[in-house]
């Protein structure tokens, strides 16, 4: 036993200092940057009575010496009053310059000068496995420091595909929202925004918005108070190994178009379901998640070159970038019709004018590649008018007919396409 204890002591004396020597020392970096991080609280007033229960705690960081501050939109979106507290305990009432729902970003301004401000890093240079640090106010504990590594880059979340999130294992909890994510050089490379958890508290996975995406938003908010993004109008997914082989590609890369939104820039340029986008302005597209952020940074009316593979042949198409519709617009307001493997929306007045149709119907927004509707010949842009002699004017009609139709039955669907009417047999499974 004594020999074992002596061996353990010798091992710790020799190897523990070596292990510690390989770990980064965060103290100097935190000391130099902690003054750039602020605590944010908000107050709501109802009938001129302040409710203490409506106060929220979050984090922000100073991006310029004259008092511009970034935080998450969800931290301040219901606020009547936004209070910013600096590290030295000074408090300011902040003015909301503008916010952006898609990136969950809010730009604030306080009346102060000569403030400590962050250094902006380059997220593209960040490598998976690199050390990163968060400073924030989890559960109200101000100036708390947590560290971890980059777990992944370019993550798409269901809530937003225009943000290539940075995934980390840095401990992020309620109150950290809106705080900075630093690299070891003391540069901010992201803003901590979301966690992946069933409990609402940290479970090992957190997400930050890259700072270059945020600063593009900041520029627009300062200039106009709102944010505009480029739009192509396609749904995409990653290219599988089997699909790459069938297209005689040397490896699996690119973005496979699974749907083209009617009347979108892509539809006007004749992009088609099954096209594989390989390059955007001569820049290679490795995964589907890379495409939307690049398009979003484009200006409306800008012409871009997009290389595709269509039925095994290489082509280059010129696309005029459109303006991304706002959230909750008709294009966002889609429903999935699971029985047909497609998404659709009710026809709007604008849709009827573009498609030259006078009656009500269901507009097909996207069709799952290889799904039931796709195999039957239904395509995005078709308008469903009738199913099995039942007039289809809205979702209630189509759900009623499909839910009462026996499985394995073949139904006839009448669609209008480019001014022509087609009867298509569809077998329900």
Secondary structure as the mmCIF struct_conf table of DSSP 4:
data_model
#
loop_
_struct_conf.conf_type_id
_struct_conf.id
_struct_conf.beg_label_comp_id
_struct_conf.beg_label_asym_id
_struct_conf.beg_label_seq_id
_struct_conf.end_label_comp_id
_struct_conf.end_label_asym_id
_struct_conf.end_label_seq_id
HELX_RH_AL_P HELX_RH_AL_P1 UNK A 2 UNK A 11
HELX_RH_PI_P HELX_RH_PI_P1 UNK A 12 UNK A 16
HELX_RH_AL_P HELX_RH_AL_P2 UNK A 17 UNK A 21
TURN_TY1_P TURN_TY1_P1 UNK A 22 UNK A 22
BEND BEND1 UNK A 23 UNK A 23
HELX_RH_AL_P HELX_RH_AL_P3 UNK A 27 UNK A 33
HELX_RH_3T_P HELX_RH_3T_P1 UNK A 34 UNK A 36
STRN STRN1 UNK A 37 UNK A 43
STRN STRN2 UNK A 45 UNK A 46
TURN_TY1_P TURN_TY1_P2 UNK A 47 UNK A 48
STRN STRN3 UNK A 49 UNK A 50
HELX_RH_3T_P HELX_RH_3T_P2 UNK A 52 UNK A 54
STRN STRN4 UNK A 56 UNK A 62
BEND BEND2 UNK A 64 UNK A 64
TURN_TY1_P TURN_TY1_P3 UNK A 65 UNK A 66
BEND BEND3 UNK A 67 UNK A 67
STRN STRN5 UNK A 68 UNK A 72
HELX_RH_AL_P HELX_RH_AL_P4 UNK A 73 UNK A 76
TURN_TY1_P TURN_TY1_P4 UNK A 77 UNK A 78
BEND BEND4 UNK A 80 UNK A 80
STRN STRN6 UNK A 81 UNK A 85
TURN_TY1_P TURN_TY1_P5 UNK A 87 UNK A 88
BEND BEND5 UNK A 89 UNK A 89
STRN STRN7 UNK A 91 UNK A 100
TURN_TY1_P TURN_TY1_P6 UNK A 101 UNK A 104
STRN STRN8 UNK A 105 UNK A 109
BEND BEND6 UNK A 111 UNK A 111
BEND BEND7 UNK A 114 UNK A 114
HELX_LH_PP_P HELX_LH_PP_P1 UNK A 118 UNK A 118
STRN STRN9 UNK A 119 UNK A 120
HELX_RH_3T_P HELX_RH_3T_P3 UNK A 123 UNK A 125
TURN_TY1_P TURN_TY1_P7 UNK A 128 UNK A 129
STRN STRN10 UNK A 131 UNK A 136
HELX_RH_3T_P HELX_RH_3T_P4 UNK A 138 UNK A 140
TURN_TY1_P TURN_TY1_P8 UNK A 142 UNK A 143
STRN STRN11 UNK A 144 UNK A 157
TURN_TY1_P TURN_TY1_P9 UNK A 158 UNK A 159
STRN STRN12 UNK A 160 UNK A 168
BEND BEND8 UNK A 170 UNK A 170
TURN_TY1_P TURN_TY1_P10 UNK A 174 UNK A 175
TURN_TY1_P TURN_TY1_P11 UNK A 177 UNK A 178
STRN STRN13 UNK A 180 UNK A 182
TURN_TY1_P TURN_TY1_P12 UNK A 184 UNK A 185
BEND BEND9 UNK A 186 UNK A 186
STRN STRN14 UNK A 187 UNK A 195
BEND BEND10 UNK A 198 UNK A 201
BEND BEND11 UNK A 204 UNK A 204
STRN STRN15 UNK A 206 UNK A 210
HELX_RH_AL_P HELX_RH_AL_P5 UNK A 211 UNK A 224
BEND BEND12 UNK A 225 UNK A 226
STRN STRN16 UNK A 230 UNK A 231
STRN STRN17 UNK A 234 UNK A 238
HELX_LH_PP_P HELX_LH_PP_P2 UNK A 239 UNK A 240
HELX_RH_AL_P HELX_RH_AL_P6 UNK A 241 UNK A 246
TURN_TY1_P TURN_TY1_P13 UNK A 247 UNK A 248
BEND BEND13 UNK A 250 UNK A 252
BEND BEND14 UNK A 254 UNK A 254
STRN STRN18 UNK A 255 UNK A 260
TURN_TY1_P TURN_TY1_P14 UNK A 262 UNK A 263
BEND BEND15 UNK A 264 UNK A 264
HELX_RH_AL_P HELX_RH_AL_P7 UNK A 265 UNK A 268
TURN_TY1_P TURN_TY1_P15 UNK A 269 UNK A 270
TURN_TY1_P TURN_TY1_P16 UNK A 273 UNK A 274
STRN STRN19 UNK A 276 UNK A 280
TURN_TY1_P TURN_TY1_P17 UNK A 281 UNK A 282
STRN STRN20 UNK A 283 UNK A 284
BEND BEND16 UNK A 287 UNK A 287
TURN_TY1_P TURN_TY1_P18 UNK A 288 UNK A 288
HELX_RH_AL_P HELX_RH_AL_P8 UNK A 289 UNK A 296
TURN_TY1_P TURN_TY1_P19 UNK A 297 UNK A 297
BEND BEND17 UNK A 298 UNK A 298
HELX_LH_PP_P HELX_LH_PP_P3 UNK A 299 UNK A 299
TURN_TY1_P TURN_TY1_P20 UNK A 300 UNK A 301
STRN STRN21 UNK A 303 UNK A 310
TURN_TY1_P TURN_TY1_P21 UNK A 311 UNK A 312
STRN STRN22 UNK A 313 UNK A 320
STRN STRN23 UNK A 322 UNK A 323
HELX_LH_PP_P HELX_LH_PP_P4 UNK A 324 UNK A 326
TURN_TY1_P TURN_TY1_P22 UNK A 327 UNK A 328
BEND BEND18 UNK A 329 UNK A 329
TURN_TY1_P TURN_TY1_P23 UNK A 330 UNK A 332
STRN STRN24 UNK A 335 UNK A 337
HELX_RH_3T_P HELX_RH_3T_P5 UNK A 338 UNK A 340
TURN_TY1_P TURN_TY1_P24 UNK A 341 UNK A 341
STRN STRN25 UNK A 342 UNK A 346
HELX_LH_PP_P HELX_LH_PP_P5 UNK A 347 UNK A 348
HELX_RH_AL_P HELX_RH_AL_P9 UNK A 349 UNK A 355
TURN_TY1_P TURN_TY1_P25 UNK A 356 UNK A 356
BEND BEND19 UNK A 359 UNK A 359
STRN STRN26 UNK A 362 UNK A 367
TURN_TY1_P TURN_TY1_P26 UNK A 369 UNK A 370
BEND BEND20 UNK A 371 UNK A 371
HELX_RH_AL_P HELX_RH_AL_P10 UNK A 372 UNK A 376
TURN_TY1_P TURN_TY1_P27 UNK A 377 UNK A 377
TURN_TY1_P TURN_TY1_P28 UNK A 380 UNK A 381
STRN STRN27 UNK A 383 UNK A 387
TURN_TY1_P TURN_TY1_P29 UNK A 388 UNK A 389
STRN STRN28 UNK A 390 UNK A 391
BEND BEND21 UNK A 394 UNK A 394
HELX_RH_AL_P HELX_RH_AL_P11 UNK A 395 UNK A 404
BEND BEND22 UNK A 405 UNK A 405
HELX_LH_PP_P HELX_LH_PP_P6 UNK A 406 UNK A 406
TURN_TY1_P TURN_TY1_P30 UNK A 407 UNK A 408
STRN STRN29 UNK A 410 UNK A 417
TURN_TY1_P TURN_TY1_P31 UNK A 418 UNK A 419
STRN STRN30 UNK A 420 UNK A 427
#
